[in-house]
Amino acid sequence: MSSSADSGEALPIRMLHDRVLVSTEGESGERRSGGGIVIPATVAIGKRLGWAEVVAAGSNVRSVKVGDRVLFDPDDRAEVEIRGHDYVLLRERDLHAVATQGRSDGQTGLYL
């Protein structure tokens, strides 16, 4: 699969096997409850999963594609910096879910 960065130019990397490169850029740590209350990122609620956007995928990745929003465990991650941007390297099996519908504001609309 091809890879692309947020700026529209191709990343100088080709993912192998079942590896997925995701970007957490733009993911704010704070979130909003159903009633509109802002919950700061500093609030610890046990084990919390995070959302990210797939920017590159290896040839053996079958369930996600570049541009998908995926749910993963921030504790099980390896970080890498490419061209000044931080990315997270994961195996496909480390992904917990793929957002099935997007919203116009770029958020998933899902609250877990």
Sequence and secondary structure as in RCSB ss.txt:
>XXXX:A:sequence
MSSSADSGEALPIRMLHDRVLVSTEGESGERRSGGGIVIPATVAIGKRLGWAEVVAAGSNVRSVKVGDRVLFDPD
DRAEVEIRGHDYVLLRERDLHAVATQGRSDGQTGLYL
>XXXX:A:secstr
     TTSS  S    TTEEEEE TT  S EE TTS EE TT   SS  EEEEEEEE TT  S  TT EEEE TT
S EEEEETTEEEEEEEGGGEEEE S   TTS      
